[in-house]
Amino acid sequence: MSAQLNLHKEAQRTFVRLTPRLEAEFAAETNSIAWATFRRRLDAHFDDLFVLLFQLYGDRYDFLYHLERLLAESARSWLDRPQALKDLDAMRERDPQWYQSERMLGGVYYVDLFAGDLQGMRAKIPYFKELGLTYLHLMPLFKAPEGDNDGGYAVSDYREVDPRLGVMDDLRVLATELREHGISLVLDFVFNHTSDEHRWALAAQAGDEEYADYYFIFPDRTMPDAYDRTLREIFPDQHPGSFTYRADMQRWVWTTFNSFQWDLNYRNPAVFRDMAAEMLFLANVGAEVLRLDALAFTWKEMGTNCENLPKAHTLVRAFNAVLRIAAPSLLFKSEAIVHPDEVARYISVQECQLSYNPLLMALLWNSLATRETRLLRHSMGYRFAIPDECAWVNYIRCHDDIGWTFDDGDAGALGINGYDHRRFLNAFYTGRFPGSFARGLPFQENPRTGDARISGTQASLAGLEAALHSGNPAEIDLAVRRILLLNAIILSIGGVPLIYLGDEIGILNDYSYVEDAAKAGDSRWVHRPRIDWEQMARRLDQTSIEGRIYTALRRLIELRKATKAFAGNDMRVINLGNDHVFAYVRSGRQSERVLVLANFSEHTQPIAANEVRLYGLSYHFRDLITGQELKLGDDPIVLAPYQVLWLAD
């Protein structure tokens, strides 16, 4: 405790010493309203920033120099921040939980595959409004190497848009227009690594020792071998090991994911400072949320697996503290597709206010395959709870593969062997299991162990591809029901629902990716097709498959936005005595309540009327989805195949 007190005392002393130097550097601005606002936020958050950075870099001789330059860059970024974004900062400070609203709805896709370029995305704003989006995540759109660039996650320049998509001013204009239409722009902050074509990496390749220290570069295998003893391979098929030999340098480089993605060395405070500058640049472009890519891997320590280390959390908190000073409306979204215990540790107001919910995604697909909700009910019963000020981002699938991230302890408590069950799920969702309706592809499959993840669009994994191929109307109907079931849950369970665009009309797997040499080895491209706008137009034809899915989904979205009980995170899982049914109660801030019942089976399922009364605290309900009144009697409630009820009392 005394050490912590001394650290805070040192923070105050440092603040007194640094602020006159900062004010001298910005003497022309210090009488402005903007500077007064900056000083107010700096006064409020400097102590936290100092403590966090001291924990990371306090043993560095140049710590105070980097701290001073970080403050100067933060000040310059704030002074240069467009007035509309300063106004947004002030508005969000007055309403800090704006993202908890029942009106929130997210969408995500690649710019080129959805609309060609950034100008094309501007032209699609009417469609985004029609769908009801308030949050639009554009997948990596920055300059990246030609050919394989990990879907844009190998960034060559954080301040330059991929020239095929436009220029940075196009992104600024798009961000402005989206904001004017009530849609928040979400971008990726790829901060664990850069591409080997980034200017820092190019300087390191040219022999610049200063920039070589931005990465982990070794003269021989001694240190890589020592680290490798405790590291796991992320992409063993594509990139065995975690290090790449560069013949042009005669050096080994740390490359966790791909040989062209160089891990950044956050032990160097210059890296933190320069990446903070890139972050603030994106904030001033108009991003309102940054998805923190691969945040679990950012801190390295010998003798560990270099994942989810304590200082990885400190690092994120330090970046967050910079934002509170210079761009306070911007939020972080955690992308930690790891064990559920580790996912939860990134979620806090001081770290990531938003977080993907990979466990919910995995368990929804698990329940569709097994027709049982026991593991979903057990895990969500205690793992869904997060701080009130934070929110899950709930999704059915994303650009990435589906990994079976459930906890083996949770599974074991129900008599399920985790290893065997993952093998079953992989067989089911690749269509290898007898009777499977799914048509996915394996990703990073290990034939020896049976380990794999799953690629595929929502519709193909839910059975629509197989049903259309067979031409069986009953199977088509069941597939559509499965799609709507999944969406009804992410729209009502609590947090921000996120649609991978195209799924709203039931797009199927696109196997043509194998014709592109840069994509052929990565099955995830099967669920990243180029949007066919002629097919998208069929959403307005309710006799088409696209129209059936879109019309029903749009109704669910409209109902969500009109139901205050769906705001926030207050969700309680309940057991109604039927393992095929997933049920939970949503409670709003003004005593609103909705009881959600979801049948994960293709057979009708009864629910005892008294169970519904106990949890609904009433005898009379109205199903928001159908509009039908429900009066409880002695007979059970019977759910149709894959039916979802939203029961309001």
N, C-alpha and C positions, 0 to 999 in steps of 0.2 A: 504493500500500500504506500509506504514512504517513497519508494522508487517512482511510483506512478505520480505521487504528488510533486516530487522533484521535477519530473518530466513536464508536468503542466506548468510549474513555476518557470522552467527553462523556456517553455513556449511563450509565456508572457514576456520574459526578458528579451527573447529573440524578436518578438513582435515590436517591442518598443525600439529596438535597434534598426529593424528593417524598414519600418513605415516611413521614417524621414527620407531614406534613400529612394524609396518608391515614389514618394511625393515629389522629390526633386526631379526624378526622371520624367514625371508626368505633370510638371508644374503648370503647363498650359491648360490642363484639364481640371485641376483640383478645386476650382470654384464652381464647377458645373453640377447640375442635378445628377447626371450620370455618375460622376465620381462619388457624390454623396451616397448614392445607392450602392456602388461598389464597396465603399468603405463600410457601410452598414453590414453587408454580407461578409466582408472579410473579417470584421470584428467578431461576427457570430461564428465563423467556421474555421478561423485560422488555428485555434487551439487543436481541434480535431485533426486538421491537415498536418500540422507539425508533428503530433504524436505518431500518426500513421507513417509519415515519411521517415521519422526518426527510427521507428521499428525496422524499416527496410534499409535505410542508408546511414543511420547514425554513426556507423563505424567508418564512414568514408571521410577522408580529409577535405573533400570538396563539397560536402553536404550542404553547407550554408550558401555556397555559390549557386548550386542548382536550385535550391529553394528560392533564393532571391529572383533568379531568372524565371522560374515557374510563376511566381507572383506577377512579375512584369508581363509575361505573356498572357496571363489570365486577365490582367487589367486591360491590355491592348485588345484582347478578344472581346471583352465586355464593351469597351468604348466603340468598337467597330460593329457591334451587334446591331442589326437592323431594328428600327423602332418598333415594327410590328411584333418582332420576337421579344423585345423588352416588355411590350404590353402583355404578351402571352405569359411571360415570366410572372408579372404582377398578378395576372388573373389566376394562374395556377397556384400561386402562393396563397391566394384567398380561398381556393377550392382544391386543396392538395390531393384529394381522393377522387378527382374527376374520372379516373379510369375504372372506378367501381360501379359506374352507372349501368343500369339495365339496358341502356341504349347502345352500349359498346358492341361493335362487331368488327372483327378483323378479316382481312384478306391478304394473301401472299402469293407472289409469282415472280418469274423472271421477266424483265422488261422486254427483251427481244422476242421471247416466246409468246408473250401475251399481246404485244401491240407493236412490235418492230423496233421502236425507239422511244425516247422520252417524249417527243412530240406526239407520238401515237398514244402514249399513256394519258397525256392531257386530253386527247380526243375521247378517251374512255371514261372520263369523269362522270358523264351522265349515267353510264352503266353502273359505276360504283355506287352512285346515289340511289339508283333503282334497286340495287341489291340490298342497300342499307348499310354500307361500310362506313365506319368512323375511324378506321385504322388500316393503313395500307403499307405492308412490308414489301419493299422492292428488293429482290435478291441481289447479291453483289453485282454492282454496275460500274465498278472502278476499272481503271486500266489494268490489264493482266496479260500474261504471256499468251502468244498465239498457241493454238492447239490445246492440249490438256492443261487446264489451269484450275482443276478441282472445282469446276462450276463457278469460277470467279473468286474463289476463296484464296487464291494466290495473288495478292494485291501488289501491283508494281508502282502505283502512285495513288495515294488517298485523296489527292486534290485534282485528279484528272479522271473524267468519265471515259469509259471505253468509247473510243471514237466512233464505233459503229452505232452507238446509242445516242450520241450527241456530244454536247459540251457541258461544263459545269453550270453555266448560266441557264441551260435548259432544265437542269435539276432544280435550281433555285426557283425558276418560274413555276415548275410543277409543284414544288413544295408550297409555294405561296397560294396557288389556285386550289390545291387540296385543302389547305387550312381555311381558306375562305368558304369552302363548302363543308366544313366541319369534319374533315378527314385528316388524321394525324399521320405524317410520314414516318415510317420506320425504316432504318437502314442497318446494315451489318457493320459492326466495328471489329474488324479482323485484327486482333491485337496480340495474338500469341506468336504470329509469324508474318513475314513478308514473302513475296516472291523473290527468286534469285535475280530478278531484273529490276528490283527496287534500287533507287540511287544509293542507299546505304550499302546494299549487298554488292552493287557494282564497284563502289569505292573499296570495299573490303577485298574484292577479287583483284583489284588493281594494286593492292599492297598497302592501303591506308590503315595504319594500326588503330587509329581512333575509331574508325567505323568497323574494323574487325571486332572490336570489343562490343559492338551492338549485337553480336551473335555469339554462338558457341563454336569456335573454330580451333581445331587441334592438329598438331603436326604429325601425330601418329595414332595408333589404335590404343595406346595405353589408357587414356581417360575414357574414350568411348567404351572400351571393354569393361572398365570399372563401373560405369553407369549402367551398361546393358545388363549387368547381372541382376538388376532389380526392376528393369523396365519391361513393360509388355509391348508387343507389336500391335499397332493399331490397324494397319492394312497389310497383313502378312503376305498376301498374294501379290499385291502391287509393289510393296516397298518393305521387304524384310528388314528388320532391325530399325533403329532410330537414328542412324547416322549415314551420311552419304560421302563417298570419296570424290573430291573434285580434282581431276587430273590437272586442270589448268592452274590450280593453286598448289597442288600436291599437299592438300590439307583435307581433314575430315570435318564435316559440318553437321550440327544437330538438326535433324529433319524428322520430326515426329510423324508427320502425315505423308508427305510426298517429297521426293528428292529436290523438287523445285520450290518447296516451302521451307524457308530457313527460320528456325525458332529464334525469337528475340531474347536477349540476355537482360532480364529485368534486375539483375544484380547491379547493373550500371545505371545510375540515376539519370544519365543523359537520355537513356532509352525511355524512361518514364516521362521525362520532360517533353521529349519530342513527340511521343505518342499522345500525351495530353494535348499538345498543340494541334495534332491531327483531329483529335476528338472535338475540340472546341471549334475547329474549322467546320466540321460536319454539323455541329450545333447551329452555327451561324448560317449555314446553307439552308437550314429549315427542318432538320430532323428533330422529331419530338421524342422518339424512342430509339435507343441503340441496342441492338442484339449483340451481346458479348459472346463472340464466337470462341469456342474452345477454351473458355476461361479456366477450366479445371487443370490445364496443362501449363499455365503461365510461369509458375515458379519451380525451379529445379534445385534439388538437394541430393548429394551423393548418398547412396544407401537406401533410398526410397524409390517408390514407383513414379515419383514426380507428377503425381495427380492429386488434386484437392488438398494440397499442403496448406498449413495455416497462413503462410505468407501470400498464397494466391488470394485468399480472402482479404488480407490486409491491402494488397495491391488494388483490388476492386474498390474497397472502401476509400482508398486514397484518390482514385479517379473520381469517385462519387463526390468526395469533398471538394474537389476542384470545380465540379459542375455546380454545386450549391453556391459557389462564389461567383461564377462567370456565366452560367446558363442554367438557372435553377429549375426551369420548366422541363428540362430533358430528363427522361427516365432511362434506367437500365433494365434490360430483359436478359435473364440468365439462360444460357444454352448449355446446360450440364446434363448430358444424357448418360447418367451414371447411376450408381446405386441410390435408391430413394432417400436414404439417410443423408447422403452427400448433396443431393439436389436441394433438400430443405435448408441446408446450412448456408446457401447463397442468398436466401430470401429474407430481406429485411429492408427497412427504409434506408439504412446506412449503406446497404450493399446493392442488391437488385430488387427493385420495387415490384417487378414483374418476373415471372418465371414460366417457361414451358413446363407442361405437366406430362412428361413422358410415361409415367406410371399409369395414369388414367388411359392414355392412348393404348398402351400395350394390353391393359386388362380389359378394355372394351373389345379388342380383337380376340382376346382369349375367351371372353364370354360368348362371343358369336360362334367360335369354333366348338366349345364344349357344351354350349347351351346351358351352362351353369354360371351363377353369379357369386358363388361362395368366395372366391379369391378377390373379386372386385369389391364385394361388400366388406370383407375383412380388412383389406388394405385401405380402402377409402374411408373406412370407419374411423381410422386414427391418423392416416397419413395426409389427408386432405387439408387438415387445419394448418393455417399459416397466420402470421400477424394480420390484424384487421386492416392495417394501412397498406397491405400488399395484395397482389392478385395473381392467380394462376392464369396462364394463357392455355386454354384447353383446345386440343386439336385432334383430329381423327387420323391425319397423316400430314407429312410435310415434304419438303424436297428431298429429305434424307431417307434412309432405310428405317424399317421398324425393328427395334431390338427388344428382346424380352427381358425388360429391366426389373421385373418383380423381385422381391426379396425371398431368398430360399427359406428363410425362417418363417415368413408369412405362409409360404406354400406348405412347409413342413408341418405347421400347426394344424393344417387341414388334411394331412395325410398325403400330400402331393410331393413327389420327388421332383425337385426343380430341374435337374439335368434331363431326366426322361421326359418331363413335360415340355421343355423347350424343343427337344427333338420332335415330339408330336406336333407342336405348333409349326415348326419349320416344314414338316411333311404336309400338314394340313394346308398351309397358305401357299405352298408351291403346287398344290393339286395332286401330290403324290399319295396322300392318305385316301383310302377307298371311301367314296361318297362325298368327298370334299367339293364344296361349291366354289372354292377360291382358285384364282389363276394368277398367283404371284410368281416372282423369280427370286432365287437365292442370291444374296449378296455376301461376298467374302466367305463362301462356303468352305468348310474344312471336311472333306469326305471321311477322314480318319476319326474325327471326334463327333461329327454330326453338327458341329457348331455353325451357325449362319445367322444372317439377318434377312429381312424380307423387303423386296421392292414390289411396287404395284400401285395402281390408282385405287382410290376408295371403291369405285364401282366394280373393278375387276376382282378385288379382294373380297367384296361383299357378294359376289356371285352373278353380277349382271353380264359379264363377258361370257361365262359358260352358259347362262340361260339364253342369251341371244343366239349363241352358236347352235344350241339345241332347238331353238324355236318354240320352246314350251312356255305358253302364256302363264301357267301357274308358277313356274320357276322364276319367270321375269317379275311377276308380282311380288314374290317373296324377296327377291333381290332388292327391289325398290323399297320394300318395307324395311329391310335391314339398313339401307342407306339413311332412310328417314329416322329410324330408331337412333342411330349413332348421332345424327345431327341434333335430334331433340334432347339428347343428354348433354352435349357440350353447350347447347344454348341455355340450359336451365340449371346446371349443377353449381355454378358460381365461378366468377372470373370473366375473362375476355374470351369468347368463342372465336376461333380462327379457322377460316375456310381456305383450303388450298384451291385457288381459283381454277375453275373448270369442273371441280367436283360438284358444283351446284347444278350441273346439267348431266352428270354421270359419264364423264369422259372415260374411255377405256385405255388399257395399256397400248402404247405405241412401240411396236417392235422394230421400227425402222432405224432406231438409234444404232443398231449394229452395222449400218452402212457407213457410219462416220467413224473413221479410224481413231479420232480423239475421244470417242465416247464408247466404242464397242466393248471395251473391257470393264465397263461400269454399268451394272444392271439398273442403277437408280435412274438412268435416263429413260427407262421404260415408262416412268410415271411423271416425266417432265416434257410432255409433248408440246408442240407449237399449237396454240389455240386456233381452232378452225371456226372462223366467225360465221360461216354459213351454218355450221352445226349449232353454234351459239344462238343464232337467230331462231332456231326451232324451239327455244325455250318458251316462246310466245304461243306455240301450238300445243294446246293441252292434250291433244291426242297422241303426241309423240312421246317417246321415253324421256327426252330432254325436258319437254313441257310438264310431264307428270312430276318429275323430280323437282324442277325449278318452282313450279306453282306451289307445291306442298311445302317446300323449304321456305319460300318467301312468306307464306302464311305463318310458319313457325317463328320466323324472324320478327314479323310484325307483332305477334303475340308477346314475344320476349320483350320487345321495346315498350310494350304497354303494361307490363307486369312488374310492379315495383318490388315484389318479393324476390325477383331474380337479380336484384342489385347486390353487390357485396359478396362476401364469402360464407355467410352463415348457412351451413349445410349439415344436416344430421342424417347419417345413413341409418335405416331401420330394417329390421328383419320381420317380414310378414309371413314367415312360415312356408315359403315356396322358393326353392333354390334356383328356379328358372327366372325369377323376377328380381330386378334391382329396384330398390325403393329408397327415397330420401325425402326429407322435409326441407323446404327453403323458407326462410323467414326474413322479411324485410325490416326496415328500420321503424316502421310505423304499424307494427303488429300484423302486417300482411303475411299470409302463409299460403304455400302451395305444396301439395303432396304429389310427388312424381312416382309413377309406377311404370316400369319398363319390362316387357316380356322378351327375353332373349331366346325364345324357342319358336319353332315353326308350328307348334301346337298350341291350342287354347290353354290358358292357365287360370285356375280359380284362386281367388284371394278371399279369405273369410271376411265378411262384412264387419264383424266386431273388431278385427285388427285395424281396418281402415278408420273406424270410429275412434279407436284409442289414439291413433297418431294424428288424425285430422281434427279430433275434438269436436265432431259434429255428426249429424245424421244426413245433412243435405250438402251436396257439392255440385259444382258445375265444372265439367271438363272444358278447359279453355280451348283445347284443340278442336273438338267437335262442336262445342257450344251446347252439348246435351246436359240436362239436369240429371243428377244421380241422387236417388233417395235410398238410403240403406234400409234393408229389411233383414229377414232371416237368411235369404239366399246369398251365396257368395257373388262377388264381382268376378266376371269372367273376361280375361284379356284375350283378344284375338291374337293370332300369330304376329309377333314383333310389334305389337301395339304399345304405344306410350300414352299414358293419361297424365294431364296436368290438372290436378283437382284443387280447385279453390273453394274454400268454405265460406 
